[in-house]
Amino acid sequence: GHNQGHSFIITKTGGIVDSKSQRDPWVDLNRINHFCKDCFAAGITTCTLCLVDTNLTHIQTSITAIQDTNVADSLMSAVDKVSMKEIKEQETAAREVINDIKELVDSY
């Protein structure tokens, strides 16, 4: 937004930078234009596509970080361990039932 004494730009990454001038409202002091050509040509003040693109880039970076740290492998390993524990518990219970049945058969 532009006030009488100070102009700033909220960038597509959510940062705040000083605007060069009211004449070039989307150009910062380092002469970086924070408004894409397509948005400028369409006269859109908020570049939704650019914001979505930036958000998707952040999401992809997060996914890559998770994949690089083998979080998925660790989670699958934990699930496998829990599953094996449950199977062993069920196996033990089934053996106890079979033994009880054998004892009943022997008593008749």
Secondary structure by P-SEA (a helix, b strand, c coil): cccccbbbbbcccbbbbbbcccccccccccccccccaaaaaacccccaaaaaaaaaaaaaaaaaaaaaaaaaaaaaaaaaaaaaaaaaaaaaaaaaaaaaaaaaaaac
